[in-house]
Amino acid sequence: MVGTARRLVAGVLLAGVIGAGARAQDYPSHPVTIVVPFSPGGTVDIMGRIAAEALQGALKQSFIVDNRTGAGGVVGNSVVARSAPDGQTLLLAPTAFAIVPYIYKTLPYDPLKDFRPISLMGITSNVMVVSPSLGVSTVQEFLDLARSGRRAITYASPGVGTPQHLLVEYFAHQTGIKMQHVPYAGSSPALLGLMSGDVSMMFTDLAPAIPLIQSGKLKALGVLNPARHPSLPGTPAIAETVPGFSAVGWQGLLARAGTPDAIIDKLNAALVAYLRTPAAAERMRAIGVDVKWSTPGETQDWINAQLKTFAQVVPEAGIKPE
């Protein structure tokens, strides 16, 4: 009787293993959705579409981008957290994924327990830009002006709680200067406000800033990378003036927690194979993103580190969870 029960349990377990393997082998058997938690047209959306095209080409199945916007990414993140753990619903996660846990008192998901990383995709470089009318040309001159009290120093951001807002506050905290935050409804209006001289400074993505810098509409003081960026070789890193200060944006692809290893590995292999190509590097460089791929484990380590960083940055920015 006991032997029969043991054989029955073993048979059930074996059937489960075989079933999971078969599902992974057949994956994807129908169209896959990649949820992008921000609106169409921005860097995050473009990265989601790059992932969809790469995976569709490699896995011979449709990958569809679904923009689910709201609450700094929480709406889209929640869609994936509530989905089945079968690899059919994926998340294009940007920097904001590691920020929202600290600006909301409660979330409808756990950023560590409800997701499985697949791979990083890229690193977004940012640059410190000022209005030419401000009359400064270096980070040190900007700091000297801010400390002098000769004029009020303001900075623009795409909104409260965005990475650009938090990183400027972190910069102010690290340097001991005071600035007034002027939030705008998006990056484009913020850049327009800066060009018109309505505000003094902004941290922004490198790609949209480069033509404005080259045309003289904005002045670049420093990049936020640890070292100078090849797209702006004549612009120093902020770290050359403020030792240790650096910050980059990122994008990665995640699945629902519980998704089988075989499916995660299949997605990782297909995505990384594309990211290694010169075509991927060229396409992403055009939108200001440097290619960065990783194993699922390395991606988890990256997210853990980002969560730890913003656990410090958000309180230092004076933002209280709502």
C-alpha positions as MATLAB code, in Angstrom:
seq = 'MVGTARRLVAGVLLAGVIGAGARAQDYPSHPVTIVVPFSPGGTVDIMGRIAAEALQGALKQSFIVDNRTGAGGVVGNSVVARSAPDGQTLLLAPTAFAIVPYIYKTLPYDPLKDFRPISLMGITSNVMVVSPSLGVSTVQEFLDLARSGRRAITYASPGVGTPQHLLVEYFAHQTGIKMQHVPYAGSSPALLGLMSGDVSMMFTDLAPAIPLIQSGKLKALGVLNPARHPSLPGTPAIAETVPGFSAVGWQGLLARAGTPDAIIDKLNAALVAYLRTPAAAERMRAIGVDVKWSTPGETQDWINAQLKTFAQVVPEAGIKPE';
ca = [
       0.000    0.000    0.000;
       2.805    2.385    0.975;
       4.764    1.458   -2.176;
       1.707    2.164   -4.328;
       1.289    5.604   -2.735;
       4.936    6.405   -3.297;
       4.705    5.383   -6.946;
       1.600    7.528   -7.325;
       3.325   10.610   -5.827;
       6.413   10.027   -7.976;
       4.243    9.716  -11.057;
       2.480   12.991  -10.282;
       5.797   14.775   -9.742;
       7.245   13.329  -12.938;
       4.188   14.351  -14.889;
       4.555   17.872  -13.526;
       8.200   18.056  -14.576;
       7.425   16.694  -18.042;
       4.481   19.091  -18.358;
       6.605   22.107  -17.413;
       9.301   21.046  -19.859;
       6.789   20.640  -22.639;
       5.292   24.057  -21.929;
       8.735   25.646  -22.029;
       9.619   23.826  -25.231;
       6.429   25.010  -26.933;
       6.705   28.553  -25.546;
       5.455   30.891  -26.819;
       2.459   29.081  -28.282;
       0.412   32.283  -28.692;
       1.042   36.062  -28.726;
       2.959   37.542  -25.787;
       2.231   40.953  -24.257;
       5.004   43.288  -23.132;
       3.525   45.831  -20.742;
       5.164   49.266  -20.951;
       4.151   51.311  -17.884;
       4.642   54.687  -19.590;
       3.119   56.468  -22.566;
       4.087   55.899  -26.217;
       6.981   57.784  -27.760;
       9.404   57.984  -24.855;
      12.587   56.010  -24.233;
      10.810   53.358  -22.144;
       8.225   52.785  -24.873;
      10.890   52.545  -27.584;
      12.834   50.021  -25.513;
       9.682   47.947  -25.102;
       9.184   47.912  -28.868;
      12.825   46.958  -29.440;
      12.357   44.017  -27.052;
       9.141   42.995  -28.799;
      10.739   43.060  -32.254;
      13.822   41.144  -31.093;
      11.848   38.407  -29.344;
       9.292   38.136  -32.137;
      12.053   37.614  -34.665;
      13.858   35.033  -32.547;
      10.886   33.068  -31.195;
       8.603   33.293  -34.263;
       5.569   34.498  -32.343;
       3.867   37.868  -31.980;
       5.041   40.103  -29.119;
       2.649   43.012  -28.573;
       3.398   46.211  -26.664;
       0.643   47.329  -24.295;
       1.086   50.821  -22.782;
      -0.521   50.844  -19.310;
       0.236   54.243  -17.832;
      -0.384   55.799  -14.452;
       1.007   56.364  -10.963;
       4.636   56.471  -12.039;
       4.487   52.971  -13.485;
       2.450   51.314  -10.721;
      -0.537   50.639  -13.002;
       1.524   48.755  -15.574;
       3.612   46.958  -12.968;
       0.416   45.753  -11.299;
      -0.870   44.244  -14.539;
       2.161   41.970  -14.732;
       2.157   41.203  -10.991;
      -1.422   39.911  -11.340;
      -0.772   37.906  -14.506;
      -0.285   34.150  -14.787;
       3.319   32.928  -14.296;
       3.567   31.553  -17.817;
       5.741   34.093  -19.643;
       2.800   35.405  -21.661;
       2.803   38.810  -19.944;
       6.139   40.601  -19.489;
       7.158   43.987  -18.081;
       9.548   46.546  -19.533;
      10.802   47.968  -16.228;
      12.655   51.316  -16.126;
      14.394   53.231  -13.332;
      11.041   54.234  -11.841;
      10.440   50.579  -10.903;
      12.956   51.050   -8.060;
      11.561   54.453   -7.019;
       7.811   53.949   -6.561;
       8.178   51.619   -3.533;
       9.442   54.657   -1.608;
       6.987   57.325   -2.772;
       3.803   55.332   -2.105;
       2.875   54.020    1.329;
       1.383   50.895   -0.177;
       1.735   49.100   -3.482;
      -0.521   46.409   -4.947;
       2.563   44.234   -5.490;
       5.972   43.439   -4.001;
       8.830   44.554   -6.305;
      11.020   41.664   -5.170;
       8.552   38.824   -4.627;
       6.149   39.315   -7.549;
       8.595   39.501  -10.467;
      11.340   37.400  -12.070;
      14.112   39.233  -13.935;
      14.988   38.177  -17.486;
      17.733   40.627  -18.492;
      18.777   44.238  -18.391;
      18.556   45.921  -21.790;
      20.278   49.259  -21.500;
      21.654   52.121  -19.477;
      20.375   55.648  -20.099;
      22.873   58.456  -19.696;
      21.815   61.789  -18.240;
      23.329   65.244  -18.456;
      23.201   68.369  -16.300;
      22.084   71.269  -18.490;
      21.507   74.932  -17.730;
      19.994   77.901  -19.475;
      22.699   79.866  -21.329;
      21.345   82.980  -19.618;
      22.471   81.618  -16.242;
      26.038   82.655  -17.051;
      27.894   79.567  -15.798;
      30.000   77.098  -17.785;
      31.103   74.464  -15.258;
      29.658   72.471  -12.379;
      31.903   74.368   -9.971;
      30.678   77.745  -11.259;
      27.096   76.522  -10.821;
      27.805   75.463   -7.228;
      29.530   78.767   -6.491;
      26.527   80.691   -7.841;
      24.080   78.597   -5.826;
      26.090   79.112   -2.638;
      26.549   82.834   -3.191;
      22.880   83.689   -2.760;
      23.114   86.266   -5.560;
      20.055   84.796   -7.246;
      17.456   82.112   -6.681;
      18.395   78.809   -8.301;
      15.579   76.695   -9.678;
      15.489   73.349  -11.448;
      12.990   71.691  -13.744;
      11.804   68.090  -13.760;
       9.131   66.074  -15.596;
       7.216   65.805  -12.316;
       7.379   65.068   -8.598;
       8.945   61.699   -7.824;
      10.491   61.219  -11.261;
      14.132   60.085  -11.431;
      15.177   63.539  -12.629;
      13.529   65.169   -9.602;
      15.066   62.775   -7.105;
      18.549   62.844   -8.597;
      18.723   66.644   -8.519;
      17.664   66.591   -4.883;
      20.327   63.981   -4.199;
      22.871   66.198   -5.967;
      21.767   69.172   -3.840;
      22.069   67.076   -0.692;
      25.551   65.867   -1.645;
      26.794   69.385   -2.428;
      24.969   71.288    0.299;
      23.210   73.735   -2.015;
      19.597   74.937   -2.008;
      17.393   74.961   -5.092;
      13.682   75.390   -5.784;
      11.938   72.557   -7.629;
       9.685   73.511  -10.563;
       7.812   70.391  -11.751;
       6.465   70.268  -15.312;
       4.040   67.883  -16.999;
       6.717   65.935  -18.854;
      10.261   66.298  -20.161;
       9.454   68.375  -23.253;
       7.713   71.212  -21.360;
      10.528   71.149  -18.787;
      13.166   71.558  -21.503;
      11.185   74.414  -23.041;
      11.052   76.117  -19.649;
      14.796   75.727  -19.295;
      15.542   77.054  -22.777;
      13.388   80.113  -22.136;
      15.275   80.847  -18.918;
      12.230   80.308  -16.682;
      14.304   77.804  -14.672;
      18.037   77.499  -14.068;
      18.978   73.837  -14.418;
      17.782   70.311  -15.215;
      19.015   66.718  -15.292;
      17.735   65.143  -18.502;
      18.264   62.195  -20.838;
      21.290   62.672  -23.058;
      19.662   61.917  -26.431;
      17.059   64.725  -26.563;
      19.533   67.164  -24.993;
      22.384   66.732  -27.498;
      20.822   68.676  -30.418;
      19.775   71.444  -28.008;
      23.323   71.616  -26.648;
      24.849   71.617  -30.125;
      22.531   74.431  -31.258;
      23.405   76.560  -28.218;
      19.907   76.463  -26.764;
      21.217   74.671  -23.665;
      24.629   74.481  -22.021;
      25.936   71.123  -20.760;
      27.863   71.249  -17.493;
      28.402   67.553  -16.772;
      27.229   64.015  -17.454;
      25.937   61.840  -14.629;
      27.932   58.785  -15.736;
      30.962   57.850  -13.613;
      33.178   58.920  -16.549;
      32.799   61.085  -19.668;
      30.370   59.855  -22.306;
      31.517   59.352  -25.926;
      28.502   61.276  -27.223;
      29.737   64.400  -25.385;
      33.486   63.836  -25.052;
      34.192   67.479  -24.215;
      31.760   67.506  -21.298;
      33.215   66.358  -17.966;
      31.525   63.965  -15.591;
      29.945   65.620  -12.564;
      32.078   63.211  -10.531;
      35.154   65.181  -11.598;
      33.834   68.031   -9.429;
      31.685   66.102   -6.951;
      33.657   62.903   -6.247;
      31.544   59.763   -6.183;
      28.419   61.358   -7.659;
      26.971   59.372  -10.551;
      23.558   58.138  -11.572;
      22.239   56.372  -14.660;
      18.823   55.255  -15.787;
      18.138   51.668  -16.797;
      15.656   49.413  -18.550;
      15.120   45.705  -18.041;
      12.676   42.956  -18.969;
      10.831   41.117  -16.183;
       8.299   38.311  -15.943;
       5.806   37.274  -13.272;
       7.277   35.441  -10.299;
       6.819   31.704  -10.662;
       7.526   31.682  -14.400;
       9.465   28.445  -15.112;
      13.248   28.636  -15.367;
      13.185   27.202  -18.871;
      10.975   30.041  -20.139;
      13.092   32.696  -18.401;
      16.244   31.182  -19.896;
      14.667   31.004  -23.366;
      13.687   34.669  -23.232;
      17.083   35.687  -21.868;
      18.969   33.813  -24.605;
      16.854   35.334  -27.388;
      17.039   38.878  -26.027;
      20.757   38.807  -25.223;
      21.556   37.379  -28.663;
      19.968   40.497  -30.172;
      21.537   42.915  -27.691;
      24.994   41.628  -28.633;
      24.563   42.718  -32.271;
      25.978   45.952  -33.726;
      22.476   46.773  -34.998;
      21.118   46.788  -31.447;
      23.936   49.010  -30.204;
      23.424   51.465  -33.057;
      19.650   51.619  -32.687;
      19.789   52.141  -28.941;
      22.632   54.647  -29.098;
      20.394   56.795  -31.308;
      17.984   57.226  -28.379;
      20.734   57.770  -25.816;
      20.858   54.244  -24.423;
      23.991   52.130  -24.043;
      23.363   48.413  -24.461;
      23.678   46.336  -21.287;
      22.650   42.697  -21.072;
      22.788   40.389  -18.061;
      21.832   37.011  -16.687;
      18.614   36.766  -14.662;
      20.706   36.580  -11.480;
      22.751   39.646  -12.412;
      19.539   41.506  -13.214;
      18.155   40.692   -9.771;
      21.366   41.942   -8.150;
      21.058   45.186  -10.137;
      17.437   45.716   -9.052;
      18.337   44.973   -5.427;
      21.080   47.617   -5.589;
      18.742   50.154   -7.218;
      16.099   49.608   -4.535;
      18.764   50.129   -1.875;
      19.957   53.351   -3.538;
      16.504   54.930   -3.786;
      15.659   53.862   -0.243;
      18.325   56.431    0.667;
      17.744   59.001   -2.086;
      13.977   59.461   -1.665;
      14.066   60.477    2.036;
      17.053   62.734    1.339;
      14.982   64.414   -1.374;
      12.437   65.324    1.274;
       9.684   63.227   -0.296;
       7.292   61.545    2.081;
       5.317   58.482    0.913;
       1.706   59.176    0.072;
];
